[in-house]
Amino acid sequence: MTGLDDFGDGDDYAGGLRVLLSSYAQEACLTPAGSKWTRGLLRGALVSRLLAEAAWQRYPEHAATPLARPVFVTGLPRTGTTALHRLLTADPAHQGPELWLTEVPQPRPPRAEWESHPVYLALADAYRGLGLDGVHHMGPGQVEECWRLLCQSMTSVSFECTAHIPSYSRWLAGHDWTAAYRRHRRNLQLIGLDDPDRRWVLKNPSHLFALDALFAVYPDATVIQTHRDPRTVIASMCSLNERASAGWSTIFTGPVLGAAQLSLWSRGLRRFRADRARYDPSRFIDVRHEDLVADPLRTVETIYERLGSRLAGPARSAVLEAVKVGTPGADHTYDPAAYGLTPDVVDRAFGV
């Protein structure tokens, strides 16, 4: 597809890929549609890896791109991470990873050129109509989660969110993510090559699983953790994942999906709590979902204050406009019982 053959080395992506392929083949019970989608997902990650390797060679100066004081938004899915991320990246002094650049890593072209860029146009066509009925809007020019950059290393819980792959889950739970975050950083340096003075704001619930690796690679990072009742978010998350992967597996549905997602995310949150306790509390900012919904502007103002700045001038105007427009990620109808998620089961898993 690319004419390239240099996948690079140093982060054991091939080991992760072998585990993934075996897990998909032996455990996921994929349908023909699921097999086709999974091949496309893995092929896309490998294409992105090839393109990143080629671009790093084409733009060796990327290695000197500063990446100072990045902000990482994390928390359980469905806790407001998307809304908060898009409010923070509305500030013209901030930058986030646009979807198309996470798939085809390259220095970010001027915004005026995107509509005529062949890669952007192709991805705009591919993503047209996607977004799960407004629950999570997707578009090539929209800032998105950075898990696609971690997928280049085959190190991402995103694979577990759309398939029943317990062998891979066990492998990833014991895997060191540090090398994957080094590649993550190099991708950001490449994408932001022409925007060296803009602060990066990243977002991904999977950062819960790898705080030590994140801080090892981004030693001056600030982490924002969003909070919401696990009873609410786990069922919503299961519903969203089931809709996203509908028809792909004969087993990844109902109580099987519920048990897998409950195990995954309760483990992630417990690990994050334990890891977080070992670091300076000033490196973390907590945001309650209820506060974000009730007063998004004040929530952002508080975050800026904690970051040592004021929300003023163009930044304030941009955030106000984003608040008026609204941010996708609305709740939807779901049935916790369909996934075996009774309140007592959820409470025990999360240690409530």
VEXDREN-2710 file (C-alpha; in Angstrom, 1 decimal):
% VEXDREN-2710
k/r/px/py/pz
1/MET/0.0/0.0/0.0
2/THR/2.8/2.4/0.8
3/GLY/5.9/1.2/-1.0
4/LEU/7.7/1.3/2.3
5/ASP/9.3/-1.5/4.3
6/ASP/11.0/0.1/7.3
7/PHE/8.9/-0.5/10.4
8/GLY/11.6/0.6/12.8
9/ASP/12.3/-1.3/16.0
10/GLY/12.8/-0.8/19.7
11/ASP/9.2/-1.1/21.1
12/ASP/8.4/-4.8/20.5
13/TYR/5.5/-4.0/18.2
14/ALA/6.0/-7.4/16.4
15/GLY/5.6/-9.2/19.7
16/GLY/2.4/-7.4/20.4
17/LEU/1.2/-8.0/16.9
18/ARG/1.8/-11.8/17.2
19/VAL/-0.2/-11.9/20.5
20/LEU/-3.0/-9.9/18.9
21/LEU/-3.2/-12.1/15.8
22/SER/-3.3/-15.2/17.9
23/SER/-5.9/-13.8/20.3
24/TYR/-8.1/-12.6/17.5
25/ALA/-7.9/-16.0/15.7
26/GLN/-8.4/-18.2/18.8
27/GLU/-10.6/-16.2/21.1
28/ALA/-12.5/-13.4/19.4
29/CYS/-15.0/-15.5/17.4
30/LEU/-15.0/-12.9/14.6
31/THR/-17.6/-12.9/11.9
32/PRO/-16.5/-12.2/8.3
33/ALA/-17.3/-8.6/8.9
34/GLY/-15.3/-8.5/12.1
35/SER/-12.4/-10.2/10.5
36/LYS/-12.4/-7.6/7.7
37/TRP/-12.6/-4.7/10.1
38/THR/-9.8/-6.2/12.3
39/ARG/-7.5/-6.6/9.4
40/GLY/-8.2/-3.0/8.4
41/LEU/-7.5/-1.8/11.9
42/LEU/-4.1/-3.6/12.2
43/ARG/-3.1/-2.7/8.6
44/GLY/-3.9/0.9/9.3
45/ALA/-1.7/0.9/12.4
46/LEU/1.2/-0.6/10.5
47/VAL/0.7/1.9/7.6
48/SER/0.9/4.7/10.1
49/ARG/4.0/3.2/11.6
50/LEU/5.7/3.0/8.2
51/LEU/4.7/6.6/7.3
52/ALA/6.0/7.8/10.7
53/GLU/9.3/6.1/10.1
54/ALA/9.6/7.6/6.6
55/ALA/8.6/11.1/7.8
56/TRP/11.2/11.0/10.7
57/GLN/13.9/10.4/8.1
58/ARG/12.5/13.1/5.8
59/TYR/12.3/15.6/8.6
60/PRO/15.2/14.8/10.9
61/GLU/14.8/18.3/12.5
62/HIS/11.6/17.0/14.2
63/ALA/13.8/15.5/17.0
64/ALA/14.6/19.0/18.2
65/THR/10.9/20.1/18.4
66/PRO/10.2/21.2/22.0
67/LEU/7.3/19.6/23.8
68/ALA/7.1/21.5/27.0
69/ARG/4.6/21.1/29.8
70/PRO/2.0/19.0/28.0
71/VAL/-1.4/18.3/29.5
72/PHE/-2.9/14.9/29.4
73/VAL/-6.7/14.4/30.0
74/THR/-7.6/11.0/31.2
75/GLY/-10.3/9.2/33.2
76/LEU/-12.8/6.4/32.6
77/PRO/-14.6/6.7/29.3
78/ARG/-17.9/8.6/29.4
79/THR/-16.6/10.9/32.1
80/GLY/-16.4/14.1/30.0
81/THR/-12.8/13.6/28.7
82/THR/-13.8/14.4/25.1
83/ALA/-15.8/17.5/26.0
84/LEU/-13.0/18.8/28.2
85/HIS/-10.3/18.0/25.6
86/ARG/-12.1/20.0/22.9
87/LEU/-12.7/22.9/25.2
88/LEU/-9.0/23.1/26.1
89/THR/-7.8/22.7/22.5
90/ALA/-10.1/25.6/21.4
91/ASP/-7.4/27.9/22.8
92/PRO/-5.2/28.9/19.8
93/ALA/-2.2/28.6/22.0
94/HIS/-2.9/24.9/22.4
95/GLN/-2.7/22.0/20.0
96/GLY/-4.1/18.5/19.9
97/PRO/-3.6/15.6/17.5
98/GLU/-6.1/15.9/14.6
99/LEU/-7.5/12.6/13.6
100/TRP/-6.1/12.6/10.0
101/LEU/-2.6/13.4/11.3
102/THR/-2.7/10.5/13.8
103/GLU/-3.4/8.2/10.8
104/VAL/-1.0/9.7/8.4
105/PRO/1.8/11.3/10.5
106/GLN/3.4/14.3/9.0
107/PRO/4.1/18.0/9.9
108/ARG/0.8/19.7/10.3
109/PRO/0.1/21.7/7.1
110/PRO/-1.4/25.2/7.3
111/ARG/-5.2/24.9/8.0
112/ALA/-6.1/26.7/4.8
113/GLU/-4.5/23.8/2.8
114/TRP/-6.3/20.9/4.4
115/GLU/-9.4/21.1/2.1
116/SER/-7.2/20.5/-0.9
117/HIS/-4.9/18.0/0.6
118/PRO/-5.5/14.5/-1.0
119/VAL/-5.0/12.6/2.3
120/TYR/-7.3/14.9/4.2
121/LEU/-10.0/14.6/1.5
122/ALA/-9.7/10.8/1.4
123/LEU/-10.1/10.5/5.1
124/ALA/-13.0/13.0/5.1
125/ASP/-14.8/10.8/2.7
126/ALA/-14.0/7.7/4.8
127/TYR/-15.3/9.2/8.0
128/ARG/-18.3/10.9/6.5
129/GLY/-21.4/9.7/8.5
130/LEU/-19.5/8.1/11.3
131/GLY/-19.9/9.1/14.9
132/LEU/-22.3/6.7/16.5
133/ASP/-25.4/8.8/16.2
134/GLY/-23.9/11.9/17.8
135/VAL/-22.7/10.1/20.9
136/HIS/-19.1/10.6/19.7
137/HIS/-18.6/12.7/16.6
138/MET/-15.6/11.9/14.4
139/GLY/-14.0/14.0/11.6
140/PRO/-10.6/14.1/10.1
141/GLY/-9.9/17.7/11.2
142/GLN/-11.2/17.2/14.7
143/VAL/-8.8/16.8/17.6
144/GLU/-9.0/13.2/18.8
145/GLU/-7.7/10.7/21.3
146/CYS/-4.0/9.8/20.8
147/TRP/-4.5/6.0/21.1
148/ARG/-3.8/5.7/17.4
149/LEU/-0.3/6.8/18.0
150/LEU/0.1/4.0/20.6
151/CYS/-1.4/1.5/18.2
152/GLN/1.7/1.9/16.1
153/SER/3.4/0.0/18.9
154/MET/0.5/-2.5/19.2
155/THR/0.2/-1.1/22.8
156/SER/-3.4/0.1/23.3
157/VAL/-6.5/-1.0/25.2
158/SER/-8.5/0.2/22.2
159/PHE/-8.1/-3.3/20.8
160/GLU/-9.8/-4.7/23.9
161/CYS/-12.8/-2.3/23.5
162/THR/-14.1/-3.9/20.3
163/ALA/-13.2/-7.6/20.7
164/HIS/-12.9/-10.5/23.2
165/ILE/-9.1/-11.0/23.3
166/PRO/-8.2/-12.1/26.8
167/SER/-4.7/-13.4/25.9
168/TYR/-3.8/-10.0/24.5
169/SER/-5.3/-8.4/27.6
170/ARG/-3.0/-10.4/29.9
171/TRP/0.0/-9.6/27.7
172/LEU/-0.7/-5.9/27.8
173/ALA/-1.4/-5.9/31.5
174/GLY/2.2/-7.0/32.0
175/HIS/3.8/-5.0/29.3
176/ASP/6.0/-1.9/29.8
177/TRP/4.5/1.0/27.8
178/THR/7.6/3.3/28.0
179/ALA/8.8/2.6/24.5
180/ALA/5.3/3.1/23.0
181/TYR/5.2/6.5/24.7
182/ARG/8.6/7.4/23.2
183/ARG/7.2/6.7/19.8
184/HIS/4.1/8.7/20.8
185/ARG/6.3/11.6/21.6
186/ARG/8.3/11.4/18.4
187/ASN/5.0/11.5/16.5
188/LEU/3.9/14.6/18.3
189/GLN/7.2/16.3/17.6
190/LEU/6.7/15.5/13.9
191/ILE/3.1/16.7/13.8
192/GLY/3.9/19.8/15.7
193/LEU/7.1/20.6/13.8
194/ASP/5.8/23.9/12.6
195/ASP/4.0/24.8/15.8
196/PRO/6.8/24.5/18.4
197/ASP/5.4/27.2/20.7
198/ARG/1.9/25.8/21.1
199/ARG/1.2/23.6/24.1
200/TRP/0.1/20.1/23.5
201/VAL/-3.2/18.9/25.1
202/LEU/-3.7/15.2/24.8
203/LYS/-6.6/13.0/25.8
204/ASN/-7.0/9.2/26.2
205/PRO/-8.6/7.1/28.9
206/SER/-5.9/4.5/28.4
207/HIS/-3.4/6.8/30.0
208/LEU/-4.9/5.3/33.3
209/PHE/-2.9/2.1/32.6
210/ALA/0.5/3.7/32.1
211/LEU/1.2/6.6/34.4
212/ASP/4.8/5.6/35.1
213/ALA/5.6/5.3/31.4
214/LEU/3.8/8.6/30.6
215/PHE/5.8/10.5/33.3
216/ALA/9.1/8.8/32.2
217/VAL/8.7/10.2/28.7
218/TYR/6.9/13.4/29.6
219/PRO/8.5/14.4/32.9
220/ASP/6.9/17.9/33.0
221/ALA/3.4/16.7/32.1
222/THR/0.3/17.7/34.0
223/VAL/-2.5/15.1/34.2
224/ILE/-6.2/16.0/34.4
225/GLN/-8.4/13.2/35.8
226/THR/-12.1/13.3/35.1
227/HIS/-14.5/11.7/37.6
228/ARG/-18.0/10.2/37.4
229/ASP/-20.0/7.5/39.1
230/PRO/-18.6/4.1/37.8
231/ARG/-22.1/2.7/37.8
232/THR/-23.1/5.1/35.2
233/VAL/-20.0/5.1/33.0
234/ILE/-19.3/1.4/32.8
235/ALA/-22.8/0.5/31.4
236/SER/-22.6/3.5/29.0
237/MET/-19.2/2.4/27.8
238/CYS/-20.4/-1.2/27.2
239/SER/-23.3/0.1/25.2
240/LEU/-21.0/2.3/23.1
241/ASN/-18.5/-0.4/22.4
242/GLU/-21.2/-2.9/21.5
243/ARG/-22.7/-0.4/19.0
244/ALA/-19.2/0.3/17.6
245/SER/-18.5/-3.4/17.0
246/ALA/-22.0/-4.6/16.1
247/GLY/-21.9/-7.7/13.9
248/TRP/-18.2/-8.3/14.3
249/SER/-18.2/-11.1/16.8
250/THR/-20.5/-13.9/18.0
251/ILE/-19.3/-13.6/21.5
252/PHE/-18.4/-9.9/22.2
253/THR/-21.9/-8.9/23.4
254/GLY/-24.1/-8.9/26.5
255/PRO/-22.6/-10.3/29.8
256/VAL/-19.3/-11.4/28.1
257/LEU/-18.7/-7.8/26.9
258/GLY/-19.8/-6.5/30.3
259/ALA/-17.4/-8.7/32.3
260/ALA/-14.5/-7.9/30.0
261/GLN/-15.0/-4.2/30.1
262/LEU/-15.6/-4.1/33.9
263/SER/-12.4/-6.1/34.5
264/LEU/-10.4/-3.9/32.1
265/TRP/-11.5/-0.5/33.4
266/SER/-11.7/-1.3/37.1
267/ARG/-8.1/-2.6/36.8
268/GLY/-7.0/0.5/35.0
269/LEU/-8.6/2.9/37.6
270/ARG/-7.2/0.9/40.5
271/ARG/-3.7/0.9/39.0
272/PHE/-3.9/4.7/38.3
273/ARG/-4.9/5.4/41.9
274/ALA/-2.0/3.4/43.2
275/ASP/0.5/5.0/40.7
276/ARG/-0.8/8.5/41.3
277/ALA/-0.3/8.2/45.0
278/ARG/3.5/8.0/44.4
279/TYR/3.7/11.4/42.6
280/ASP/3.5/15.0/43.7
281/PRO/-0.2/15.9/44.0
282/SER/0.4/19.2/42.2
283/ARG/0.9/17.3/39.0
284/PHE/-2.8/16.3/38.9
285/ILE/-6.0/18.3/38.4
286/ASP/-9.3/16.7/39.2
287/VAL/-12.5/17.5/37.3
288/ARG/-16.0/16.2/38.3
289/HIS/-18.3/15.5/35.4
290/GLU/-21.1/17.2/37.2
291/ASP/-19.1/20.4/37.4
292/LEU/-18.1/20.3/33.8
293/VAL/-21.7/19.9/32.7
294/ALA/-23.0/22.6/35.1
295/ASP/-20.4/25.3/34.3
296/PRO/-17.9/24.4/31.6
297/LEU/-16.4/27.9/31.4
298/ARG/-15.6/28.0/35.1
299/THR/-14.2/24.5/34.9
300/VAL/-11.7/25.6/32.3
301/GLU/-10.9/28.8/34.2
302/THR/-10.0/26.6/37.2
303/ILE/-7.8/24.4/35.1
304/TYR/-5.9/27.5/33.8
305/GLU/-5.5/28.8/37.3
306/ARG/-4.0/25.4/38.4
307/LEU/-1.7/25.6/35.3
308/GLY/-0.5/29.0/36.4
309/SER/-2.2/31.2/33.9
310/ARG/-5.5/33.0/33.2
311/LEU/-8.2/32.3/30.7
312/ALA/-8.2/35.6/29.0
313/GLY/-8.0/37.3/25.5
314/PRO/-8.2/35.1/22.4
315/ALA/-8.1/32.0/24.6
316/ARG/-11.2/33.0/26.6
317/SER/-13.1/34.0/23.4
318/ALA/-12.3/30.7/21.7
319/VAL/-13.4/28.6/24.7
320/LEU/-16.6/30.7/25.1
321/GLU/-17.4/30.0/21.4
322/ALA/-16.7/26.3/22.0
323/VAL/-19.0/26.3/24.9
324/LYS/-21.8/27.9/22.8
325/VAL/-21.3/25.4/20.0
326/GLY/-21.3/22.5/22.4
327/THR/-19.1/19.5/22.5
328/PRO/-20.2/16.0/21.3
329/GLY/-20.4/13.1/23.7
330/ALA/-23.9/13.1/24.9
331/ASP/-25.3/10.3/27.0
332/HIS/-27.5/7.7/25.4
333/THR/-29.9/5.0/26.4
334/TYR/-28.5/1.7/27.7
335/ASP/-29.5/-1.1/30.0
336/PRO/-26.8/-2.1/32.7
337/ALA/-28.6/-5.4/33.3
338/ALA/-28.0/-6.5/29.7
339/TYR/-24.3/-6.6/30.5
340/GLY/-24.6/-8.2/33.9
341/LEU/-23.6/-4.9/35.6
342/THR/-25.7/-4.9/38.7
343/PRO/-24.7/-2.1/41.2
344/ASP/-23.1/-4.5/43.7
345/VAL/-21.0/-6.1/41.0
346/VAL/-19.7/-2.7/39.8
347/ASP/-19.1/-1.5/43.3
348/ARG/-17.0/-4.5/44.1
349/ALA/-14.9/-4.2/40.9
350/PHE/-14.1/-0.6/41.5
351/GLY/-13.6/-0.9/45.3
352/VAL/-16.4/1.4/46.2
END
